[in-house]
């Protein structure tokens, strides 16, 4: 199959999926994906260092064993990306993703592995051009951006996937099916926790100035964020601890650790959100610890429930005492009338039913969820080629999960409980929340 015919196939697959079937197929007709070289996707990567580099390796493979075609690479820091840049010397390199997308016309799909503040603008720019999109978690930096990602993905009928990799685990999907089987009885509480932040969250900007490294385009790295003088305290890792660039512990781990209960209980949007913060709240950095409480309404057969998120705090002793051995650094408890499911795992793929008497009567139900065709990345690749929608696609799932996660950060910043109107993206009793639901962009970076 020629490159032209392959691209026509991909475009025709997307066009042939009717509106009713889109949410089942991720925007492309479900077909049996072929593994021949002529059916490889032409993939571009935005952010080739750090997690983006890991995504690149998972999708493309080593240079001498390519699974898909790498046709363009983009990173604002040549040094940070040098390992992957050097592995693919003949692939065009760019610093500005906008230039890359404009000049490289044969891109079928993009991977976005940038810091949080650039996720939405890179992803939406690509999707509006008809590119399939894999974006790291959290999907976006703000609640409004998450809603835009959902709407743009649906409008452009592209195959999408958020990088909460545990979703593809067979054991994760068995956990979803176990909870939905009713073995726990009616669920009234969920408790998730993390040991993060494990990076500095200083709350004060550095006063000294530093020279910008020669390999780094600092202006492009800042992207839509407010313009600041360069300082090494921001990157390559510690941007997570600055509101301008990161989303704190919630953004770093929420889309992983909250994933299992959120999917299993078919949660969508909370009605109220509240934060109890350790120390003082400031406009520069997230707190060093907090508890977030989200209230979800009764829907169908599921009753109302409370969802708790803990940063550097532990769940109640009545739950932790159920666990034999040390509590994992991240995990969740899903609490029902008959028993509790404990996931002592960052991604939710390791779990057990408590107490043991209830576990003894449990029988794993027949599968109701499709199983991933290998890894999380492979599931997205199959969707791009006309297969079933990836489980964590933007339209059906990932944007909703991200909105809920990031509402916790809004509660941290406003310092009060608020009522959430999801349809209108508005905290009805907290006008101050608007500035955190939708942030201002720097000139030249508007969506």
VOGU-3710 file (C-alpha; in Angstrom, 3 decimals, decimal comma):
1> xxxxxxxxxx> 0,000/0,000/0,000  1,501/3,347/-0,979  1,833/6,220/1,478  -0,916/8,086/-0,372  -3,276/5,117/-0,322  -2,535/4,458/3,358  -3,464/8,026/4,234  -6,635/7,757/2,137  -7,500/4,585/4,048  -7,047/6,305/7,405
11> xxxxxxxxxx> -9,086/9,319/6,310  -11,828/7,188/4,788  -12,038/5,093/7,942  -12,650/8,219/10,002  -15,191/9,593/7,538  -17,186/6,374/7,372  -17,827/6,127/11,117  -21,336/7,497/11,696  -22,095/9,861/14,532  -23,841/7,137/16,525
21> xxxxxxxxxx> -20,850/4,849/16,241  -18,155/7,392/16,926  -18,135/6,903/20,679  -17,594/3,172/20,231  -14,898/3,407/17,601  -12,917/6,491/18,533  -13,828/8,160/15,265  -12,613/5,441/12,915  -14,239/2,301/11,610  -13,323/-0,823/13,514
31> xxxxxxxxxx> -11,219/-3,076/11,322  -8,518/-5,635/11,818  -5,294/-3,618/11,937  -2,521/-4,910/9,709  1,115/-5,113/10,741  2,752/-4,657/7,350  5,264/-1,799/6,923  2,921/-0,061/4,466  0,247/0,206/7,162  2,516/1,928/9,658
41> xxxxxxxxxx> 1,421/5,271/11,030  3,470/8,356/10,369  4,046/9,630/13,901  5,450/12,922/15,195  6,541/13,452/18,800  6,208/16,777/20,644  8,485/16,667/23,679  11,152/13,995/23,147  12,817/14,095/26,564  11,399/12,708/29,805
51> xxxxxxxxxx> 8,029/10,947/29,574  7,599/11,970/25,950  10,777/10,079/25,139  9,407/7,014/26,889  6,221/7,285/24,840  8,312/7,574/21,690  10,142/4,346/22,516  6,864/2,549/23,274  5,277/3,534/19,958  8,246/3,580/17,599
61> xxxxxxxxxx> 10,621/1,111/19,198  14,409/1,195/18,724  15,720/2,762/15,543  16,630/-0,650/14,143  13,251/-2,237/14,947  10,737/0,448/14,047  7,089/-0,449/14,628  5,627/2,822/13,278  7,169/5,514/11,078  8,752/8,396/13,001
71> xxxxxxxxxx> 8,501/11,340/10,606  9,202/14,364/12,838  10,563/15,182/16,305  10,104/18,341/18,332  11,689/19,511/21,572  12,562/22,965/22,878  15,805/21,678/24,447  18,323/19,935/22,207  20,270/18,645/25,201  17,241/17,190/26,955
81> xxxxxxxxxx> 16,159/15,401/23,790  19,627/14,499/22,564  19,391/10,782/23,304  16,352/10,293/21,097  17,445/12,890/18,572  20,713/11,002/18,101  18,923/7,660/17,774  17,039/8,915/14,719  19,545/11,139/12,894  17,593/11,254/9,634
91> xxxxxxxxxx> 14,276/12,362/11,127  13,573/16,135/10,854  13,969/17,999/14,162  12,109/21,110/15,319  11,879/23,315/18,405  8,416/24,798/17,678  5,608/22,253/17,236  3,619/24,799/15,212  6,389/24,971/12,643  6,672/21,180/12,593
101> xxxxxxxxxx> 2,947/20,678/11,999  2,967/23,292/9,270  5,968/21,930/7,388  5,671/18,150/7,763  2,564/17,303/5,823  2,526/13,508/6,079  1,905/13,256/9,842  -0,933/10,886/10,762  -0,639/11,017/14,548  1,155/12,940/17,285
111> xxxxxxxxxx> 2,419/12,143/20,765  2,399/15,072/23,202  4,818/14,577/26,090  5,442/18,184/27,139  4,979/19,679/30,629  1,332/20,115/31,646  0,938/23,768/30,629  1,556/22,970/26,948  -0,560/19,820/26,629  -3,755/21,438/25,397
121> xxxxxxxxxx> -2,352/23,899/22,894  -0,104/21,301/21,232  -2,809/18,624/21,184  -5,643/20,833/19,971  -3,489/22,368/17,248  -2,714/18,861/15,966  -6,280/17,539/16,253  -7,685/20,518/14,344  -5,374/19,454/11,526  -6,878/15,946/11,615
131> xxxxxxxxxx> -4,033/14,255/13,512  -4,706/11,407/15,911  -3,422/12,319/19,362  -1,809/10,638/22,378  -1,339/13,117/25,240  0,306/12,503/28,577  -1,604/12,837/31,829  -3,059/15,016/33,112  -4,696/15,715/29,801  -4,567/19,473/30,389
141> xxxxxxxxxx> -3,520/22,233/32,759  -7,021/23,646/33,330  -10,609/22,413/33,536  -11,678/24,490/30,533  -8,882/23,026/28,431  -10,045/19,491/29,249  -13,514/20,322/27,953  -11,979/21,787/24,791  -9,923/18,634/24,232  -13,090/16,550/24,376
151> xxxxxxxxxx> -14,989/18,782/21,973  -12,155/19,162/19,459  -11,463/15,412/19,423  -15,149/14,711/18,762  -15,469/17,385/16,092  -12,395/16,168/14,195  -13,144/12,463/14,624  -9,605/11,510/15,577  -8,402/8,556/17,648  -7,135/9,666/21,057
161> xxxxxxxxxx> -5,637/8,321/24,272  -4,466/9,884/27,527  -1,273/8,496/29,037  -2,658/6,885/32,182  -0,984/3,632/31,253  -2,525/1,380/33,871  -5,831/1,510/32,006  -4,572/-1,106/29,539  -3,635/-3,630/32,227  -5,808/-6,773/32,180
171> xxxxxxxxxx> -5,852/-6,764/35,974  -7,066/-3,146/36,007  -9,994/-4,054/33,781  -10,737/-7,085/35,924  -10,860/-4,693/38,898  -13,424/-2,528/37,120  -15,521/-5,612/36,404  -15,181/-6,848/39,998  -16,492/-3,569/41,426  -19,311/-3,437/38,886
181> xxxxxxxxxx> -20,296/-7,012/39,777  -21,741/-5,736/43,060  -19,533/-7,864/45,333  -18,858/-4,818/47,558  -22,515/-3,884/47,863  -23,573/-0,230/47,423  -20,453/1,953/47,409  -20,602/5,120/49,527  -16,945/6,178/49,842  -13,732/6,213/47,837
191> xxxxxxxxxx> -10,353/7,090/49,361  -7,242/7,702/47,196  -3,836/8,818/48,388  -0,306/9,622/47,229  3,042/10,322/48,834  3,536/13,239/46,443  4,681/15,966/46,155  8,219/14,595/46,020  9,567/17,810/44,443  10,054/21,316/45,886
201> xxxxxxxxxx> 6,988/23,549/46,104  8,663/26,686/47,439  5,875/29,222/47,031  8,354/32,007/46,233  9,957/32,711/42,910  13,747/32,776/42,765  15,166/36,285/43,024  18,406/35,680/41,171  18,615/35,431/37,400  20,500/32,772/35,509
211> xxxxxxxxxx> 21,744/32,552/31,923  19,528/30,520/29,608  21,266/27,336/28,450  22,350/27,566/24,831  20,418/24,410/23,907  17,094/25,646/25,326  14,493/27,931/23,724  13,122/29,344/26,962  10,414/31,380/25,239  9,000/28,283/23,544
221> xxxxxxxxxx> 9,280/26,234/26,737  7,072/28,786/28,541  4,522/28,616/25,727  1,116/29,892/26,929  2,320/30,423/30,522  3,193/33,894/31,884  6,606/35,133/30,850  9,204/34,684/33,622  12,991/34,980/33,808  14,729/31,657/33,304
231> xxxxxxxxxx> 15,758/29,707/36,386  16,896/26,104/36,770  14,409/25,564/39,618  11,671/25,181/37,001  13,018/22,441/34,788  13,511/19,729/33,735  11,445/18,095/36,532  10,413/20,577/39,206  7,934/22,493/37,033  5,346/20,207/38,690
241> xxxxxxxxxx> 5,610/22,379/41,798  4,710/25,674/40,088  1,138/26,626/39,205  2,278/28,339/35,992  3,516/25,070/34,529  2,354/22,102/36,579  -0,705/20,768/38,348  0,881/19,545/41,573  0,409/16,112/43,082  -3,173/15,899/41,858
251> xxxxxxxxxx> -2,156/16,365/38,248  0,844/14,101/38,602  -0,971/11,121/40,121  -4,734/11,721/40,106  -5,333/10,374/36,594  -3,508/7,196/37,656  -4,702/6,561/41,191  -8,281/7,831/40,820  -8,665/5,930/37,556  -9,894/2,565/38,851
261> xxxxxxxxxx> -12,749/3,837/41,060  -13,681/6,607/38,604  -14,126/4,139/35,760  -15,641/1,318/37,781  -18,290/3,540/39,371  -19,007/5,370/36,093  -18,366/8,734/37,698  -18,657/11,903/35,643  -18,823/15,256/37,464  -18,973/16,059/41,192
271> xxxxxxxxxx> -21,609/18,389/42,606  -19,376/19,918/45,292  -15,613/20,208/45,782  -13,672/21,184/48,914  -9,993/21,303/49,913  -8,422/21,096/53,355  -4,887/22,409/52,912  -1,718/21,954/54,953  -0,147/25,360/55,527  -1,039/28,493/53,603
281> xxxxxxxxxx> -2,252/28,725/50,029  -0,238/30,894/47,631  -0,421/31,844/43,963  2,909/30,294/43,017  2,950/26,677/44,218  0,558/23,936/45,372  0,556/23,051/49,082  2,782/20,428/50,667  -0,238/18,385/51,710  -4,031/18,436/51,508
291> xxxxxxxxxx> -7,285/16,501/51,518  -9,785/17,000/48,701  -13,431/15,979/49,146  -15,673/15,556/46,122  -19,361/14,714/46,377  -20,964/12,762/43,529  -24,731/12,508/43,104  -26,766/9,319/42,882  -27,060/8,129/39,278  -29,164/5,136/38,273
301> xxxxxxxxxx> -28,548/2,251/40,656  -25,484/3,913/42,197  -26,120/5,991/45,286  -24,491/9,270/46,187  -20,900/8,954/47,367  -17,971/10,930/48,731  -14,571/10,733/47,069  -11,497/11,663/49,148  -8,045/12,488/47,811  -5,033/12,706/50,188
311> xxxxxxxxxx> -1,624/14,217/49,438  1,056/13,265/51,960  -1,731/12,100/54,217  -3,113/8,647/54,935  -6,696/7,422/54,643  -8,598/6,757/57,892  -7,179/4,105/60,218  -10,397/2,058/59,944  -9,341/1,395/56,345  -5,575/1,188/56,605
321> xxxxxxxxxx> -5,912/-1,326/59,460  -7,523/-3,748/57,004  -4,254/-4,035/55,096  -1,630/-6,592/56,068  1,851/-5,130/55,762  2,851/-1,641/54,729  0,471/0,640/52,907  1,641/1,444/49,374  2,809/5,001/48,637  -0,226/5,453/46,365
331> xxxxxxxxxx> -3,488/3,568/46,188  -7,220/3,510/46,729  -9,986/2,062/48,869  -13,447/1,578/47,336  -15,796/1,135/50,305  -19,135/-0,695/50,015  -21,695/-1,965/52,489  -20,403/-5,554/52,264  -16,686/-4,983/51,857  -13,827/-2,949/50,466
341> xxxxxxxxxx> -11,603/-3,216/47,420  -8,047/-2,160/48,203  -5,706/-1,238/45,368  -2,197/-0,860/46,716  -0,825/0,318/43,408  -0,178/3,636/41,682  -2,054/2,563/38,550  -4,761/0,380/40,099  -3,573/-2,869/38,538  -2,943/-4,668/41,848
351> xxxxxxxxxx> -5,988/-5,104/44,086  -7,706/-7,350/46,581  -11,122/-7,641/48,178  -11,377/-7,250/51,940  -12,219/-8,852/54,319  -10,957/-12,308/53,435  -14,354/-13,861/54,128  -15,828/-11,763/51,314  -12,852/-12,458/49,063  -13,436/-16,192/49,554
361> xxxxxxxxxx> -16,923/-15,981/48,059  -15,909/-13,753/45,144  -15,729/-15,211/41,646  -14,334/-13,054/38,877  -17,213/-12,263/36,503  -17,072/-12,916/32,790  -15,326/-10,051/30,956  -17,519/-7,128/29,933  -14,714/-4,788/28,893  -12,544/-5,349/25,829
371> xxxxxxxxxx> -8,940/-6,224/26,570  -6,150/-4,052/25,219  -4,138/-5,504/22,313  -0,917/-5,326/24,315  0,246/-2,048/25,826  -1,595/1,221/26,400  0,243/2,704/23,415  -0,638/-0,245/21,194  -4,307/0,228/22,026  -4,074/3,800/20,709
381> xxxxxxxxxx> -2,186/2,699/17,597  -4,895/0,128/16,841  -7,545/2,848/17,241  -5,620/5,120/14,853  -5,634/2,312/12,283  -9,392/1,837/12,471  -9,770/-0,361/15,544  -11,927/0,032/18,625  -11,582/3,296/20,543  -8,867/3,317/23,187
391> xxxxxxxxxx> -10,321/2,966/26,674  -8,925/6,299/27,883  -9,916/8,284/24,798  -10,572/11,990/25,261  -14,255/12,002/24,290  -15,720/9,193/26,365  -13,475/9,197/29,396  -10,148/10,990/29,744  -11,472/14,548/29,566  -14,100/13,822/32,239
401> xxxxxxxxxx> -11,534/12,270/34,559  -9,155/15,195/34,004  -11,853/17,782/34,708  -12,618/16,120/38,036  -8,945/15,846/38,989  -8,258/19,497/38,193  -11,328/20,701/40,088  -9,413/19,676/43,193  -6,743/22,223/42,289  -9,426/24,884/41,838
411> xxxxxxxxxx> -10,659/24,123/45,370  -7,120/24,406/46,725  -6,674/27,826/45,167  -10,031/29,386/46,121  -9,897/28,100/49,702  -13,591/27,316/50,018  -16,129/24,625/49,234  -18,022/25,277/46,016  -20,916/23,862/44,030  -20,025/22,708/40,530
421> xxxxxxxxxx> -22,194/23,329/37,466  -20,553/21,003/34,947  -22,768/21,928/32,001  -21,650/25,550/32,211  -18,135/24,987/33,646  -18,956/27,233/36,579  -18,614/27,247/40,357  -22,051/28,685/41,073  -21,292/30,020/44,551  -17,625/30,985/44,070
431> xxxxxxxxxx> -16,946/33,631/41,397  -13,239/33,608/42,285  -12,958/30,107/40,810  -13,402/31,350/37,224  -9,767/32,480/36,905  -8,569/28,957/37,760  -11,144/27,097/35,654  -9,940/28,925/32,559  -6,530/30,579/32,671  -5,264/33,506/30,665
441> xxxxxxx> -2,778/32,714/27,895  0,274/34,706/26,943  -0,086/36,723/23,750  0,487/34,622/20,656  -0,569/31,347/22,296  -4,362/31,518/22,221  -6,374/28,466/21,230
//
